[in-house]
């Protein structure tokens, strides 16, 4: 008789998570003797959870002495959930860690080193730059499961009707935003100024205009000339975003595009998957391309992206069992199965799994293979503001630094400085120059305050992480 899985879901108050939780109510009596490892993730869509439960069941059958406790949360609630666990002393098992929390958690000793997992797999199998080693001691405290990278989606039908060219530069983005805004209840774009998504949309403009927040040595870069240009351009485009977008949640841009309410959106692969599977009529008239957002389409080849990574808390009761599950889940066929839960949105960090994903017998892959190929290619030139401080050099070259921003929770936290800047411009009528100057001062002040409290020593400039030699 097939053994029942011990997995249970905790977190989102949805019918799905309730069903998962009830599924273990009649677990085996021997479950009390098993080593239970908590597993917290924000991949809580029905498709992703179904894939995860199947993989957990496979692991538990092969490892009957280990039980995996699946805990579901959301992107918006993930950070508070983790911080609360630390503050009250709860066990932190495996958990998806927000990039802004990595510096504080690493310095505080809350995370276990995970170097051994990569050594067993082989560092050469990973996409270069996808493994986030801590440059101050050379250890790996977050294991990469998958990557994401933004591409530009646009409504080809609306562009063709208005005689607009493909949006391949700031000038064409602006022309389309102005011409299409307000036509048939459609807003020009989804370039928001919210606390949840504003930073992720803006940074592609920042980097392609040769700007950055700080250098990799921890000095100011937000006062560069290119940064001010990026702020001016993004503030202008934000005029044509939907009313209320300053308070959007993390997925509202996706929902707006899928509902046909915006003409353009700059977003990672989740948008494509949502549109392709839930809004087929919109998908038929949607294009997807590499994002070029600076004037004339100039600037380095770089877009917003992120590494989804999992850490193991230093308070975990069964560290070796947790490492065993982490390696199982994010390598080989389990990783492929996991990625196929939301293909395109979940871009595996292992090169051969990316290639295998494109060959799967999957309706979305078959219909929109070109979209997925564009997204996967973008994972080779993506950047992340808190994971790679100072990746745009003074010569306007993109060189991924792999130096995390230690004070990112101060400047990229629940109320990011850049989001506040754009909100004061849009909602309070503050002149762009004044709002920008205030943001420069805030970035400087917060950096200096953090250094005064914690001390600062730039990492060895000659340090090269494994896989980047």
C-alpha positions in Angstrom: 0.0 0.0 0.0 1.4 3.4 -0.9 2.6 5.3 2.1 0.8 8.6 2.7 2.9 11.8 2.5 3.5 13.6 5.7 3.7 17.0 3.9 1.3 19.7 5.1 0.9 23.3 3.9 0.9 26.3 6.2 0.3 29.9 5.3 -2.0 31.3 2.6 -5.7 31.1 3.6 -6.8 29.5 0.4 -8.9 26.5 -0.4 -5.8 24.9 -1.9 -3.6 25.2 1.2 -6.5 24.0 3.4 -6.9 21.0 1.2 -3.2 20.3 1.4 -3.2 20.7 5.1 -6.2 18.3 5.5 -4.5 15.7 3.3 -2.1 14.7 6.1 -4.6 14.5 8.9 -4.5 10.8 8.8 -0.7 10.5 8.5 1.1 7.3 9.5 1.7 6.6 13.2 5.4 6.4 12.6 5.5 10.0 11.4 6.1 11.2 14.9 9.5 9.4 14.8 10.6 11.1 11.5 12.8 14.1 11.2 10.6 17.0 10.1 12.1 19.8 7.9 10.0 23.0 7.5 10.0 24.3 3.9 8.7 27.9 3.3 8.1 29.1 -0.2 6.2 31.9 -2.0 5.6 29.7 -5.1 2.0 29.3 -4.0 0.2 29.2 -7.3 -2.0 26.0 -7.8 0.3 24.7 -10.5 3.5 25.2 -8.5 2.0 23.7 -5.3 0.8 20.6 -7.2 4.3 20.1 -8.6 5.9 20.7 -5.2 3.6 18.2 -3.4 4.4 15.5 -6.0 8.2 16.1 -5.6 8.0 16.1 -1.8 6.1 12.8 -2.0 8.9 11.3 -4.2 11.5 12.5 -1.7 9.7 11.1 1.3 9.2 7.7 -0.3 13.0 7.5 -1.0 13.8 8.9 2.5 11.2 7.4 4.8 13.0 8.9 7.9 12.4 12.5 6.7 9.2 14.5 6.5 8.9 17.8 4.6 6.5 20.3 6.1 5.4 22.6 3.2 4.6 26.1 4.3 3.0 28.5 1.8 3.2 32.3 1.8 3.0 35.1 -0.7 5.6 37.4 -2.2 4.1 40.3 -0.2 4.1 38.4 3.1 7.3 36.4 2.8 9.6 39.0 4.4 7.4 39.7 7.4 6.9 35.9 7.9 10.6 35.2 8.0 11.5 38.2 10.2 8.8 37.3 12.7 10.1 33.7 12.9 13.6 35.1 13.7 12.3 37.6 16.3 10.3 34.9 18.2 12.9 32.2 17.9 10.9 29.8 15.7 12.8 27.1 13.8 13.8 28.2 10.4 14.2 25.3 8.1 14.5 25.7 4.3 13.0 29.0 3.2 13.0 31.2 0.2 14.9 34.3 1.3 14.3 37.9 0.1 17.5 39.4 -1.3 17.2 42.5 0.9 17.4 40.2 4.0 20.5 38.3 2.9 23.1 40.8 4.2 21.5 41.2 7.6 20.8 37.5 8.1 24.3 36.5 7.0 26.0 38.9 9.2 23.8 37.9 12.1 24.7 34.2 11.7 21.1 33.1 10.9 22.1 31.0 7.8 24.0 27.7 7.3 26.8 27.5 4.7 25.6 25.5 1.7 28.9 25.2 -0.3 28.9 21.4 -0.1 25.7 21.1 -2.1 27.2 23.0 -5.1 30.5 21.0 -4.8 28.5 17.8 -5.1 26.6 19.0 -8.2 29.4 20.8 -9.9 29.7 24.6 -10.1 30.2 24.5 -13.9 26.7 23.3 -14.4 25.1 26.6 -13.2 24.4 29.7 -15.3 27.4 32.0 -14.6 26.5 34.6 -12.0 23.6 32.7 -10.6 25.3 31.5 -7.4 25.5 34.2 -4.8 28.6 33.6 -2.7 29.2 35.9 0.2 32.3 37.9 -0.8 33.5 38.6 2.7 34.2 35.0 3.6 33.7 33.2 0.2 30.9 30.9 1.5 27.5 30.2 -0.1 24.5 30.9 2.2 21.8 30.8 -0.4 21.3 28.0 -2.9 19.9 29.1 -6.2 16.8 27.3 -7.5 15.8 29.5 -10.4 16.2 32.8 -12.1 13.9 35.4 -13.6 14.6 38.2 -16.0 12.4 41.0 -17.4 11.3 41.3 -21.0 9.0 43.8 -22.7 5.5 42.7 -23.5 3.4 44.9 -25.8 0.0 44.8 -27.6 0.9 44.3 -31.2 -2.7 44.9 -32.3 -2.9 48.3 -30.7 0.5 49.3 -32.0 -0.4 48.3 -35.6 -3.8 50.1 -35.5 -2.0 53.2 -34.3 0.8 53.0 -36.8 3.4 52.6 -34.1 6.8 50.9 -34.5 8.0 48.1 -32.2 9.0 49.6 -28.8 12.8 49.3 -28.9 13.8 52.6 -27.3 12.7 55.2 -24.8 11.4 57.4 -27.5 9.2 54.7 -28.9 8.0 53.7 -25.5 7.0 57.3 -24.8 5.3 57.8 -28.2 3.3 54.6 -27.7 2.3 55.5 -24.1 1.1 58.9 -25.2 -0.8 57.7 -28.2 -2.5 54.7 -26.7 -3.2 56.1 -23.2 -7.0 56.4 -22.6 -8.0 54.7 -25.8 -10.8 52.2 -25.2 -10.0 52.1 -21.4 -6.4 51.1 -22.0 -3.5 52.8 -20.2 -0.3 53.5 -22.0 1.9 51.2 -19.9 2.4 49.4 -16.6 5.5 51.3 -15.5 4.3 51.6 -11.9 5.6 53.5 -8.9 4.5 51.1 -6.2 6.4 50.0 -3.2 6.3 46.4 -4.4 7.1 46.7 -8.1 8.4 50.2 -8.7 12.0 49.4 -8.1 11.9 46.3 -10.3 10.5 48.3 -13.2 12.8 51.3 -12.8 16.2 49.7 -12.5 16.3 48.6 -16.1 16.0 52.2 -17.1 18.6 53.1 -14.5 21.2 50.6 -15.7 20.7 51.1 -19.4 21.2 54.9 -18.8 24.6 54.0 -17.2 23.3 54.8 -13.6 23.4 52.7 -10.4 22.7 53.1 -6.7 26.2 52.5 -5.3 29.6 51.3 -6.5 30.8 47.8 -5.6 33.1 49.5 -3.1 30.2 51.0 -1.3 30.3 54.6 -2.6 27.5 56.7 -4.0 26.5 56.2 -7.7 22.9 57.5 -7.6 24.3 61.0 -8.3 25.6 60.1 -11.7 24.3 62.0 -14.7 22.8 58.9 -16.3 20.8 58.3 -13.1 19.1 61.6 -13.3 18.2 61.0 -17.0 16.7 57.6 -16.0 14.6 59.3 -13.3 13.3 61.9 -15.7 12.4 59.4 -18.4 10.7 56.9 -16.0 8.7 59.8 -14.3 7.5 60.8 -17.7 6.4 57.3 -18.7 4.7 56.8 -15.3 2.2 59.5 -16.2 0.6 57.0 -18.6 0.3 54.1 -16.1 -3.1 53.2 -14.7 -4.6 55.3 -11.9 -3.8 53.8 -8.6 -0.7 51.9 -9.8 1.3 53.6 -7.1 -0.3 51.2 -4.6 -0.2 48.0 -6.7 0.8 44.7 -5.2 3.5 42.5 -6.7 1.3 40.9 -9.4 -1.1 43.8 -10.3 1.0 44.6 -13.4 0.4 41.0 -14.6 -3.3 41.2 -13.9 -3.6 44.5 -15.7 -1.9 43.2 -18.9 -3.8 40.0 -18.9 -7.1 41.9 -18.6 -6.2 44.1 -21.6 -6.0 47.3 -19.5 -2.4 48.3 -20.5 -0.5 48.4 -23.8 3.0 47.6 -22.5 4.5 45.9 -19.5 8.1 45.2 -18.4 8.0 42.0 -16.3 9.6 38.6 -15.8 8.2 35.4 -17.2 5.2 35.1 -14.9 3.4 37.7 -17.0 3.9 35.6 -20.2 2.7 32.4 -18.5 -0.4 34.1 -17.0 -1.4 35.7 -20.3 -0.6 32.6 -22.3 -2.6 30.2 -20.2 -5.4 32.5 -18.8 -5.9 35.1 -21.4 -5.5 33.4 -24.8 -7.2 36.3 -26.7 -4.7 38.8 -25.3 -1.8 36.3 -25.9 -2.6 36.1 -29.6 -2.0 39.8 -30.0 1.0 40.1 -27.7 4.7 40.5 -28.6 7.6 39.8 -26.3 11.1 41.2 -26.9 14.3 42.2 -25.2 13.8 45.4 -23.3 15.7 48.4 -24.6 14.5 51.4 -22.7 17.3 54.1 -22.9 17.2 56.9 -25.5 18.0 55.6 -28.9 18.0 52.0 -27.5 21.5 52.7 -26.4 23.3 51.6 -23.2 24.6 48.3 -21.8 22.7 45.0 -22.3 21.2 44.5 -18.9 17.7 44.1 -17.5 16.1 43.6 -14.1 16.1 40.0 -12.9 16.4 38.1 -9.7 17.8 34.9 -8.2 15.3 32.9 -6.4 17.3 31.3 -3.6 16.7 29.1 -0.6 18.6 29.2 2.7 18.6 27.0 5.7 18.3 28.6 9.0 21.0 28.0 11.6 18.2 27.0 14.0 17.1 24.1 11.9 16.8 20.9 13.9 18.0 18.6 11.1 20.5 20.4 8.9 21.8 17.4 6.9 18.3 16.3 6.1 17.4 19.8 5.0 20.5 19.9 2.7 19.6 16.5 1.2 16.1 17.8 0.3 17.4 21.0 -1.1 19.7 19.2 -3.4 17.1 16.7 -4.5 14.5 19.4 -5.3 16.7 21.7 -7.3 18.7 19.3 -9.5 17.9 16.8 -12.3 14.4 15.8 -13.1 12.9 17.2 -9.9 14.1 20.7 -10.9 12.7 20.2 -14.4 9.4 19.1 -13.0 9.4 22.1 -10.6 10.2 24.5 -13.4 7.4 23.1 -15.6 4.9 24.1 -12.9 5.2 27.7 -14.2 7.5 27.5 -17.3 9.2 30.7 -18.3 8.6 32.2 -14.9 10.7 29.6 -13.2 14.0 29.5 -15.3 16.3 26.8 -13.9 19.7 27.9 -12.8 21.3 24.8 -14.2 22.1 25.1 -17.9 21.1 21.6 -19.1 17.7 21.8 -17.4 17.0 25.1 -19.2 17.6 23.3 -22.5 15.5 20.3 -21.5 12.6 22.6 -20.5 12.3 23.9 -24.1 11.8 20.3 -25.4 8.9 19.4 -23.0 5.5 18.4 -24.3 3.8 21.4 -22.7 1.0 23.5 -24.3 2.5 26.8 -23.2 6.0 25.9 -24.4 4.6 24.7 -27.8 2.5 27.9 -28.3 5.0 30.4 -26.9 8.4 28.8 -27.3 9.8 32.1 -28.7 8.7 34.0 -25.5 10.4 31.4 -23.3 13.6 31.5 -25.4 13.7 35.3 -25.0 13.2 35.0 -21.2 15.9 32.3 -20.9 18.4 34.4 -22.9 17.7 37.3 -20.6 18.8 35.3 -17.6 22.3 35.5 -19.1 22.4 39.3 -18.8 20.1 40.1 -15.9 21.0 42.1 -12.8 19.5 42.6 -9.4 19.8 45.8 -7.4 20.4 44.3 -3.9 22.4 41.2 -5.1 24.9 42.9 -7.3 25.8 46.4 -6.0 27.8 48.5 -8.4 27.5 46.4 -11.6 27.4 49.4 -13.9 30.9 50.8 -14.1 31.9 54.4 -14.6 32.6 53.5 -18.2 28.9 52.4 -18.6 29.8 48.7 -18.9 27.7 46.0 -17.2 30.0 43.8 -15.1 28.0 41.8 -12.6 29.7 42.5 -9.2 28.1 39.7 -7.1 28.6 42.1 -4.2 25.4 42.3 -2.1 24.2 45.7 -0.9 24.6 45.3 2.9 22.2 48.2 3.7 19.6 47.1 1.2 16.9 46.7 3.9 17.3 50.4 4.7 16.9 51.7 1.1 15.0 48.9 -0.7 12.7 47.8 2.2 9.0 48.1 2.5 9.1 51.7 1.4 12.0 51.9 -1.2 13.6 55.3 -1.6 13.0 55.3 -5.4 9.3 54.4 -5.0 8.8 57.3 -2.6 10.6 59.6 -5.1 8.3 58.7 -8.0 5.2 58.8 -5.7 6.0 62.4 -4.6 6.4 63.3 -8.3 3.1 61.7 -9.4 0.9 62.3 -6.4 2.2 65.5 -4.8 3.4 67.3 -7.9 7.0 67.6 -6.6 9.3 68.7 -9.4 11.4 65.8 -10.8 14.7 67.6 -9.9 13.7 68.2 -6.3 12.5 64.7 -5.8 15.6 63.3 -7.3 17.9 65.4 -5.2 16.0 64.3 -2.1 16.5 60.7 -3.1 20.2 61.2 -3.6 20.4 62.6 -0.1 18.4 59.7 1.3 20.6 57.1 -0.4 23.7 58.9 1.0 22.3 59.3 4.5 21.1 55.7 4.9 24.4 54.3 3.6 26.4 56.4 6.0 24.2 55.5 8.9 24.6 51.8 8.3 28.3 52.1 8.0 28.5 54.1 11.3 26.5 51.4 13.1 28.1 48.3 11.6 31.5 49.3 10.1 32.4 48.8 6.5 35.2 47.1 4.7 34.9 46.6 0.9 35.4 43.1 -0.3 38.7 42.1 -1.9 38.6 43.6 -5.3 40.5 40.6 -6.7 38.0 38.1 -5.4 36.3 36.0 -8.0 33.5 33.7 -6.9 33.4 30.0 -8.0 31.9 29.7 -11.5 33.0 33.1 -12.7 36.7 32.5 -13.3 
